[in-house]
Amino acid sequence: MRIHKILALLAVGVLFTSCATTWSHQSGNNSNLDTDKRYCGATANAVAPTYICRNPLMCAPDELGIAMERIAQNNAAYDRCMIQKGYRAQ
């Protein structure tokens, strides 16, 4: 029974990592992509910080909505920064 839970968690983890957005510059020159990703990540964390739940392993029901909203705001700030730098999501 326990192995099934571990395999299910592993499958979910693989699924989520495969859903990551890839970016390419409109000019076709992606030489600054890593630098711009780090910059936009730091900018998004400064503009829209994520919520850290009281229990770091799971959020309580009263915190779940707050945490999900903050993650969505952080992702939107990151996407906006990348678009402003001339990148397109693939």
C-alpha positions as semicolon CSV with decimal commas, in nm:
position;residue;x (nm);y (nm);z (nm)
1;M;0,000;0,000;0,000
2;R;0,278;0,241;0,089
3;I;0,461;0,187;-0,240
4;H;0,146;0,293;-0,428
5;K;0,146;0,627;-0,247
6;I;0,512;0,683;-0,328
7;L;0,458;0,598;-0,694
8;A;0,156;0,829;-0,711
9;L;0,355;1,118;-0,562
10;L;0,639;1,051;-0,804
11;A;0,398;1,052;-1,099
12;V;0,246;1,383;-0,987
13;G;0,594;1,533;-0,947
14;V;0,695;1,428;-1,299
15;L;0,370;1,568;-1,435
16;F;0,423;1,908;-1,272
17;T;0,785;1,938;-1,382
18;S;0,687;1,866;-1,741
19;C;0,436;2,154;-1,732
20;A;0,703;2,423;-1,697
21;T;0,681;2,710;-1,945
22;T;0,962;2,744;-2,197
23;W;1,053;3,088;-2,329
24;S;1,210;3,209;-2,651
25;H;1,306;3,563;-2,748
26;Q;1,121;3,728;-3,035
27;S;1,452;3,801;-3,208
28;G;1,553;3,434;-3,191
29;N;1,857;3,522;-2,976
30;N;1,822;3,339;-2,643
31;S;2,174;3,414;-2,518
32;N;2,044;3,612;-2,217
33;L;1,761;3,372;-2,133
34;D;1,908;3,235;-1,809
35;T;2,000;3,581;-1,683
36;D;1,657;3,719;-1,769
37;K;1,484;3,422;-1,602
38;R;1,677;3,484;-1,280
39;Y;1,609;3,859;-1,298
40;C;1,237;3,806;-1,356
41;G;1,222;3,546;-1,078
42;A;1,380;3,789;-0,832
43;T;1,156;4,072;-0,952
44;A;0,845;3,857;-0,915
45;N;0,947;3,756;-0,562
46;A;0,999;4,122;-0,470
47;V;0,676;4,248;-0,628
48;A;0,450;3,954;-0,535
49;P;0,607;3,741;-0,260
50;T;0,462;3,396;-0,206
51;Y;0,285;3,305;0,117
52;I;0,463;3,065;0,351
53;C;0,216;2,856;0,549
54;R;0,249;2,807;0,924
55;N;0,332;2,440;0,867
56;P;0,592;2,423;0,588
57;L;0,480;2,073;0,485
58;M;0,115;2,163;0,423
59;C;-0,119;2,459;0,440
60;A;-0,411;2,468;0,679
61;P;-0,755;2,509;0,520
62;D;-0,771;2,877;0,617
63;E;-0,434;2,940;0,446
64;L;-0,488;2,747;0,124
65;G;-0,671;3,025;-0,062
66;I;-0,413;3,283;0,042
67;A;-0,123;3,062;-0,067
68;M;-0,277;2,982;-0,405
69;E;-0,360;3,348;-0,473
70;R;-0,005;3,456;-0,389
71;I;0,143;3,188;-0,615
72;A;-0,081;3,301;-0,901
73;Q;0,022;3,666;-0,846
74;N;0,390;3,566;-0,839
75;N;0,355;3,366;-1,161
76;A;0,175;3,657;-1,330
77;A;0,451;3,900;-1,226
78;Y;0,715;3,662;-1,365
79;D;0,528;3,618;-1,695
80;R;0,476;3,994;-1,728
81;C;0,848;4,058;-1,676
82;M;0,949;3,798;-1,934
83;I;0,704;3,940;-2,189
84;Q;0,834;4,293;-2,126
85;K;1,186;4,166;-2,198
86;G;1,069;4,041;-2,538
87;Y;1,016;3,670;-2,469
88;R;0,725;3,455;-2,581
89;A;0,592;3,156;-2,390
90;Q;0,608;2,831;-2,584
